[in-house]
Amino acid sequence: MLRTILLIALSCSAYVLGSTPRPRQRVCGSQPSQERIQRAEAHFDGLRSNVSLNKESSFTVSVHWHVVSQNSTVRGGNIPDSQITDQIKVLNDAYAYSGFSFELAGTTRTVNATWFGKAEPESIYQDEMKAALRKGGAAALNIYSVGFTSGYYYGLLGYATFPFEYGDNPKDDGVVIHYASVPGGNLDTYNLGMTATHEVGHWFGLYHTFEGGCDEPGDYVDDTPSESYEAFGCPIGRDTCDGEGLDPIHNYMDYTDDECMTEFTEGQGQRMREQSWTYRGVEARVASPV
């Protein structure tokens, strides 16, 4: 994964002490530098002319789920199969309009207190964890549920790699989330499964809706209104960029509460299809005319 994670992610972090780190605001560790983004987008622009995919294209993604726990209890991160099944359903509901579906290929369970607590971005522990557990190739979605109980990213909700990073470091590819953010987890405000939905968006190639603020090209998607900075809670009617329309607070790629997140745009769907085809080789199917 990209080894430059902006410290801005840390400036948003404030937590309540307790047995489970509880974020007061959403924090995502997927923060590539502007320089890295510009290089990646220049490369993508040189390839996308060969891609012709519309919203009738459909993709099925195999999911390998890795439960990494501190001990054998749910409080220790050993979430039950039912919560994993519920999370896959949330992903299917969120991505259906964009042409993606998800199938659980398998679940592994590993008790490792170090990985559970310290598998954060840039750490040797996440490298060890992924090297030991990751399955499949570029088109396989590996999700790791951990605790983020220590280190610089204490209480982090999740982070992900981007499609353009796979070629440089295949073993690093995947999504890491807080175990209690899955449906039915004990992170109030963030326990409806939208953390995984958000991070999978990065895995498909989306940036945050507030990427670049009010300046072009923003998040590199034309139909998401520009947003000066991240939104928390669910601030209906928020407008931080003149003439751009209301901020996309209901978009899965903002920082709002789980219950506020309800949509991707058509432009985001198109970008995800193009990025998945270009960098992940995800096989597309187009429905035959009736």
N, C-alpha and C positions, 0 to 999 in steps of 0.2 A: 504494500500500500504506500501511497505517497507519504514521504517522511517529513513533510512540512505541514504541521497543523497549527493554524493561527491561534494565538493566545486569546483572541476575542472570545473563543468558546468558553474559556475559564472565567471571563469577566461576567458572564451571565449566570454563573453557578452560585447558588446559595442553598444550603441544605439544613434540614432539621435532624438533629442527632437522634439515633434510635437504632433498633436492631436491624432495620432495613433503611438504607439511605433513601431519603424522600425529597426529590427535587421540588422546590417552590416554583420553578420555572423550567420549561423544556430546555434541555441542553443536548445538542447533537455534535458529535466529534468529527463529522465529515466536513472539513473546512479547507479545501485546497487553496493555495495561494493564487492571486490574480495572474501571476506569471505562468503558473502551471496550467491554469484554465485557458489562457490565450494560446499557449502552445498546443493544447489538446484540441481546441476548437479549430485552429488552423489546419491541423491534421485531419480532423473530421470533415471539414469543408472540402478537402481534396478527395474524399472518398464517397460522400453522400450522393453525388450525382449518379452513382451506379445503383442507388437504392430506390426502389419504387414500391412502397408499401402504403396501403390506406387502412382505414379503420375496419374494413372487412377482413383484413389479415388477422389470423389468430395464432397464438403461441401457447404451448403448454410447457411449463417450467417444472422440472423435478426438484423437490426440496429435500435436502438432507439436514435434519435437525439434530443439533448436538447440545444435550443438556449437560452443562458443567456446573456441579454443585459443591457446596462446602461440606455437606453431609447428606444423609439419606432422607432428610425431612423436606417438606415443601418450603418451610421458612428458610431452610438452608439452600434453596434453589432447585431442589429436585421436583420440578413441576410435573403434574400428571399428564398422561396422554390426552386426556379430555381437553386440557387447556391448549395443547398443541393443535389438536383438531379444530378447536374454536378459532385459533389464530389463522390457520389455513383458510377457514371459511371467511374470515374478515378480509384476508388478502384477495380471495376470489371475488367477493362483493365489491371491493374497492377498485379492482383492476379490470373487471368484466367489460366495462365500456371502452377501455383502451385495447382490448383484444387479447388479454393475458389470462391464463388460468394456471392454477398451481396444484400439483399432486405430491403428497408426501411419499418420498421414496424410502425413507427409513429414519429411525431415531437411535442415537447412541446416548449412553449415559455414563458420565465420568465423574468420579469424586476426586476433586483436586482443589484444595482450598486456595492455593496460590493462583491458579488460573481464574478461579471464581472471583477472587478479590482484585486481581491486578492485570487482567487481560484487557488493557486499555490501549488506545492508539500509541504507536511508536515504541511500545514496550517489548522486551524480549519474551515476556510471558505470553502475549498474544501470538507471537511468532511460533513459540513452542506448541501452543494449543492447536493452532491451525495446521502446523506441520504434522502433528500426530493424528488429527481427526478429519481433516478435509477430504471430501470424496468428489469424484467426477471431474469434468473438464470445465471449459469456459461457460457452458450453458447451464451448469448445475448450480443451483442456489443453495449455499451452505449458510445456515443460521445457527449461531452460537448464543445460548442464553446463559448469562453470567450475573455476577452481583455488583461489580464496581464498588467494592467496600473499602478500598484504600487507594492511595496514590493521588496524583494530580487531578485525576478525573473521578474522584470520589462522588458517587451518586449520579454519574452520567446515565442518560437513557439509552444511547446507542450510537453506533457509527457504522460506516460501510465503505467499501471500495467502489471505484467507478469503473465502467467498462473499459475505458482507455488505459487503465492501469494493469489490466490482466496480462498483457504480453510481457511486461517488465518483471512481474512477480506473481506468477500463477498461484503459488501456494498461499499467498496472502488474501486471495479473493474471498469475499463473503460479507455477511452482515452479523454484527454483534449487538445484542440488545440486553437490557435489564430484564431479568427473569420475571419480575413482578409487574412488568408492563403488558403482559399478555392478558387476554380477556379473563376476568375473574381474579387477576392479581391484586396485591394489596397496596399498590401505588395509587392513592386517590387522585383523580383528575387525569391520570395517565394509565388507566387499566382497562381500556377498551380495545387494545390491539393496534392503535395508530402509530406507535413507535416503530414497530416492524414495517407497517405500511409506508411510513416516511423513509425509513432506511432502505427499503427495497426500491423506492423511487430513485435514490442515489445509485443503487446497484444497476438500475436500468439507464442511468445517465442524466438524471435530473439534478439541477442545482436548487438551492433554496429560492423561494419566490423573491426574497429581498436581496439576492445576489446583485452587487453593483449599485444598490440603492436606486435612485431616480434616473441614473444615467444609462444610456444605451451601451451595450446590448443587454444589460440586466442578466436575466436567467437564461438567455438565448432561446426563449419561447415567445412568440409574438403576441399570443392572446392571453398572457397572464399580466394584469396591470402591474406597473412598477410600484415598488414599495420601499420606502426610505430605510426602514429597519424592521427587525422581526416583531411580530405581534404575539402577545401573551394573553392568556385568558380567552375571551371571545368578544373583542371590542367592535360590536356592530356599528357600521357607518364610518369606520376609521378611514381616513384619506390623507396619506402623508406625501403624495407626489401630485402636484398641480396638473390638471388636465389628463390624468392617466386613468381616471375612474377610481372607484373605491378599492381599498387594499384587498387582496385575495385572502382574507382571513380564514375562509372555509377550505382553502387548498391544503392538501395533505403535506405540501412542502413548506408550509409556514411553521411557526412555533406555537400555535394556539393549543388549547386543551383538546383532549381526544374527542369529546362530544361536539366540538366546534368543527372538526375536520370531516368534510363530506365529499370532496370532489378533486378530480384532475380535469384539466382543460383538454380540448381536442388537440391543441398544439403540443401539449405535454405527451399525450398518447402517441402522436406521430413521432416525436423525438425519441421516446422510449422504444418504439418499434424499429426505428432507423439505427439507433445505437446498439440494440440487441442483435440485429441482423449483422451489422458491420463488425462489431468487436467480439460478440459472443457466439455467433453462428447459430443463434436460436432459430430453429426451423419454423418457417411461416406456412400456414395453410390458408387458402382463400376459398370461401364457400362457393360451390357451383351455383350458377343461376337456376332459379326454380322455373 
